[in-house]
């Protein structure tokens, strides 16, 4: 007898801005009507197939928001708008984002959606290039298909309205669109109750993860990342947040009880990330078992789990059994996923016919029937994301899963089990005294720490967390408006794994900038809750380090005469130069930007900045416009004008602790050009210091143009040897 434990991890990051209640992205909603509902509905047809599902608590609460009409993401709002009322900005966003589904399995299978995708021509055209060839009818069809294609095939089959809309295919009406949207809420309301019914009937076990899906070992001790990778670079600032880890676990238990009416038994630690430090936290919260990857087991045992050329395990009874983890007297049970079988389902079988894929899987399982574990059945644990894989399968994986369940159901030597049931019947007999720190990705933690961008994000978390910890009169603030509690919530959100997943160069997404923005937004919210100025460092995107800089660097010392004109050809020739047109994506290049160019450079004592405007566009900002130069490294500081009508134009220096009113820094504005000189000493900058700054053109409190758009100007304050060193380079 072979026991198979399928363990599906259902997870989405936290897309909600708690201060505005707005959702930025639709993936909770769309995966809800496709995967979360579909996988559970299919199980109802196979009552002998027992499985384990993991729901991240913040996903459950986001589903609840949609159920109760408290959530509305940007995609939803743009779908609701009548196609004839869409603004140009709306249409550009729709053209760039409403094909965000697997093109082969979710777009091309519908003739009208495929036609619209071909017309969009992502490879050669920008949204603006094709805007005029999309009619209002096209936009309405696109609004419908961007939602309709996400419904699970089981839902389509069982709902006559949706079935008819799929058959109709095009020429959708406003009523059709309304039906597609309203049906989503109806389906989303079924997800949690359906899973609870399956749990109560003991067909499935439901487990949980830390509330906002943080990497627990990194909250407890970031040094643990160096156990497997000793040369890994760590953040500059040491984060020690064991209490945060405990709270995220305790909150998970509370949320689970609220939704499912009992205490959880098992936990999937976020990304399968484990270490000795997390074991006491989990046991104190009442968890009896957890899971991770086979490579964690191998590292913890100090040996390899060997496979043959076909990927078959050579010594099955090492992997296919549970273990007791005993860390200094704290005990919990643990199972480990078969890495190969899990990844075959997650990444490979989608490429094959369902019959062939199932046959391969079953053959691999059948090869294990000749082995026993001291007379006990082997436990083959298969763990993977419960939503992401199915986008790559035809029919959302229903054909594959149905065939797989049928074959297992008809084989007397195979049984699908809940993990808790196996552990109760066959308690572990082998004990591990130590867990090697790592995750289900490469048995290390480098996906979330070590890269310059990831480390920069952790430093921002530590800065913001310390800001809360160091707040005076905490009790008064808490009593007044619960700011402390809300601020901590933002920190817990920012500790989630997903933000760090997208930082660095190991993963690519069309929405990487949005994840970056959301991460910084949650940290900004902390300062807003205390009604203090948000550090401008949080306006600087993190995902920028490996981008090509949209400017050149200074080559030699400058000799600048502040007169508002280019006195001679060589005056700014060796400055660093930024050109606005080269810092725009295709969609934005046709928009007029008031600032054309920025030059920056220095002599040994002074920083020089020149801003060139488009004369016709600049004139509209003269009356109430101002220029703000914000330094974010080595400390926050601003050089700013009042308004452009002031003659002569003056700049002042301001930092967090003081405003330097003793000196006005004069510059000259002459129609198109502003030139500024400011002594390094007055800015607190000395040779060798690394400087980062950006420039904003503002009108009243609105930012009209930011320069550069999503990075910063960087340079080192020069010494007298600057030119000699540049010549050597």
DAURDA-V107138 format. One line per field, one symbol per residue. ss: DSSP state (H for helix, E for strand, L for the rest). Layout:
# DAURDA-V107138
ss: ???
This chain:
# DAURDA-V107138
ss: LEEEEEEEEELLLLLEELLLLEELLLHHHHHHHHHHHHHHHHHHLLLLLLEEEEEEHHHHHHHHHHHLLLLLEHHHHHHHLLHHHLLHHHHHHHHHHLLLLLHHHHHLLLHHHHHHHHHHLLLLLLHHHHHHHLLHHHHHHHHHHHHHLLLLHHHHHHLHHHHHHHHHLLLLLHHHHHHHHHHHHHHHHHHHHHHHHHHHLLLEEEEEELLLLELHHHHHLHHHHHLLLLLLLLLLLLLLLHHHHHHHHHHHHHHHHHHHLLLLLEEELHHHLELHHHHHHHHHLLLLEEEEEHHHHHHHHLLLLLELLLLLELLHHHHLLLEEEEELLEEEEEEEELHHHHHHHHHHHHHLLHHHHHHHHHHHHHLLLLLLELLELEEEEEEEELLLHHHHLHHHHHHHHHHHHHHHHLLLLEEELLHHHHHHHLLLLEEELLLLLELLLLLLLLLLLLLHHHHHHHHHHHHHHHHHHLLLLHHHHHHHHLHHHHHHHHHHHHLEHHHHHHLLLLLLLLLHHHHHHHHHHHHHHHHHHLLLLLLHHHHLLLLLLLLLLLELLLLLLLLLLLLLLLLLLLLLLLLEEEEHHHHLLLLLLLLLLLEEEEEEEELLLEEEEEEEELHHHHHHHLLLEEEEEEEEELLLEEEEELLLLLLLLEEEEEELLLEEEEEEEEEEEELLEEEEEEELHHHLLLLLLEEEEEEEEEELLEEEEEELLLLLEEEELLLLLHHHHHHHL
